[in-house]
Amino acid sequence: MFGHTSNDSLAQKQEAERIAVERAMQSCRDELKRMHEATPDDAERINKMLKDRCGQDKRLPYDFKHKVLERARLYECNANMRAADKALHAALRMAADEQMVMRAQKLGEGRRYFSKACTLGADPDFRAAAQRLMENIMMTGGVQHKGPTRAKPADFAPRAPNRAKA
C-alpha cells in the first residue's frame, strides 16, 4: 500500500518526461533556425548558449546533442565566412576608390572574420579565394601620383603648332 505507485501515475510521469525532452529539443531547433542567418557575433553567442544547454541538460539524447552542436558550429562558420566575404569585397571597392584608410579598416575586419572561419573549419576553396582576394586588395590602389614621376615626367616642351589647319 505505501511506497507503491500505480501504473497510471508512472505512465503520466513518463509522458511528462517525454514532453519535457521534446520541448528542450524543439527549443534547440528554434535556436538553430535563428542562427542560420545571424551575424557572426550573434552566431557565436547562440553557439555558446547551445553548448551550455546541451551540457547541462542530461535528458537530451547524445546523438541529438552531437548533431545540434555540429550544425551550430557549421552555422557559425558560415556566418563568419559571409562577413569576411562582405568585408573583403568592401575593402576592394575602397581600394579601387583610393580610400586607403577605409580599405585598411575593412581589410582588418575581413581578416579577423577569415581567421575565425578558418578555425571553425572553413573549406579550402573559401580559404584560397579569400587569400587571393586579400592579395588583390593589397595590390590595388595607392599608386596614383598627382604630379610628374620618373616614369611620366612633366611635359615642359612647347606644343607643336597644328599645321593641318593653316
C-alpha positions in Angstrom: 0.0 0.0 0.0 2.7 2.5 1.0 5.5 3.2 -1.5 3.6 1.5 -4.2 2.8 3.7 -7.3 0.0 3.0 -9.6 0.7 2.3 -13.3 -1.3 5.5 -14.2 0.9 7.8 -12.3 4.0 6.1 -13.6 2.7 6.5 -17.2 1.9 10.1 -16.6 5.4 10.7 -15.2 7.0 9.1 -18.3 4.7 11.1 -20.6 5.6 14.4 -18.8 9.3 13.5 -19.1 8.9 12.8 -22.8 7.1 16.1 -23.3 9.9 17.9 -21.4 12.5 16.3 -23.6 10.6 17.2 -26.8 10.3 20.8 -25.6 14.0 21.0 -24.9 14.8 19.5 -28.4 12.4 22.0 -30.1 14.0 24.8 -28.2 17.4 23.8 -29.6 16.0 23.5 -33.1 14.5 27.0 -32.8 17.8 28.4 -31.7 19.5 26.8 -34.7 16.9 28.4 -37.0 17.7 31.8 -35.5 21.4 31.1 -36.0 21.0 30.4 -39.7 21.1 34.0 -40.9 22.7 35.6 -37.8 25.7 37.9 -37.7 29.0 36.4 -36.5 28.7 37.8 -33.0 25.1 36.6 -32.6 26.1 33.2 -34.1 28.9 32.9 -31.6 26.6 33.8 -28.7 23.9 31.3 -29.8 26.5 28.6 -30.2 27.9 29.1 -26.7 24.3 29.1 -25.3 23.6 25.8 -27.1 26.8 24.3 -25.8 25.8 25.2 -22.3 22.3 24.0 -22.7 23.4 20.6 -24.2 26.0 20.2 -21.5 23.6 20.9 -18.6 20.5 19.0 -19.9 21.3 15.3 -19.3 17.9 14.3 -20.7 18.7 15.1 -24.3 19.9 12.1 -26.4 23.6 12.1 -27.2 23.0 11.8 -31.0 20.8 14.9 -30.9 23.3 16.9 -28.9 26.1 15.9 -31.3 24.0 16.9 -34.3 22.9 20.2 -32.8 26.4 21.2 -31.8 27.9 20.2 -35.2 25.2 22.2 -37.0 25.7 25.2 -34.7 29.5 25.1 -35.5 28.7 25.0 -39.2 26.3 27.9 -39.0 28.8 30.0 -37.0 31.5 29.2 -39.6 29.1 30.2 -42.4 28.3 33.5 -40.6 32.0 34.3 -40.4 32.6 33.3 -44.0 29.7 35.6 -45.1 31.0 38.5 -43.0 34.6 38.0 -44.2 33.5 38.0 -47.9 31.4 41.1 -47.4 34.2 43.0 -45.6 36.8 41.9 -48.2 34.7 43.0 -51.1 34.0 46.3 -49.4 37.8 46.7 -48.9 38.4 46.0 -52.6 35.9 48.7 -53.6 37.6 51.1 -51.1 41.0 50.3 -52.6 39.7 51.0 -56.1 38.4 54.3 -55.0 41.7 55.2 -53.4 40.2 55.3 -49.8 43.2 53.7 -48.2 42.2 54.3 -44.5 38.8 52.7 -45.0 40.4 49.9 -47.1 42.7 49.1 -44.2 39.8 49.0 -41.7 37.7 46.7 -43.9 40.7 44.5 -44.7 41.4 44.1 -41.0 37.8 43.3 -40.3 37.8 40.8 -43.2 41.0 39.1 -41.9 39.5 38.8 -38.4 36.4 37.0 -39.7 38.5 35.0 -42.1 40.7 33.6 -39.3 37.7 32.8 -37.2 36.1 31.0 -40.1 39.3 29.0 -40.7 39.4 27.9 -37.0 35.8 26.8 -37.3 36.6 24.6 -40.3 36.1 26.7 -43.5 36.6 24.7 -46.7 39.8 25.0 -48.6 38.1 26.7 -51.6 36.9 29.5 -49.4 40.4 29.9 -47.9 42.1 30.0 -51.3 39.5 32.5 -52.7 39.8 34.8 -49.7 43.6 34.7 -49.7 43.6 35.7 -53.4 41.1 38.4 -52.7 43.3 39.8 -49.9 46.3 39.8 -52.2 44.4 41.7 -54.8 43.3 44.2 -52.2 46.8 44.8 -51.1 48.0 45.3 -54.7 45.1 47.6 -55.6 45.2 51.4 -55.1 47.7 53.7 -53.5 49.8 54.0 -56.7 48.3 57.0 -58.5 50.6 60.1 -58.3 49.2 63.6 -58.6 52.3 65.1 -60.2 55.0 64.1 -62.6 57.0 60.9 -61.8 60.2 59.4 -63.2 58.1 57.2 -65.5 55.9 60.0 -66.6 57.8 63.3 -66.4 56.1 66.6 -66.9 55.9 67.9 -70.5 57.7 71.2 -70.5 58.3 71.4 -74.2 56.2 73.9 -76.2 53.3 72.4 -78.2 53.9 72.0 -81.8 51.6 74.2 -83.9 48.9 72.5 -85.8 49.9 72.9 -89.4 47.0 71.0 -90.8 44.6 73.9 -90.2 46.7 76.5 -91.8 
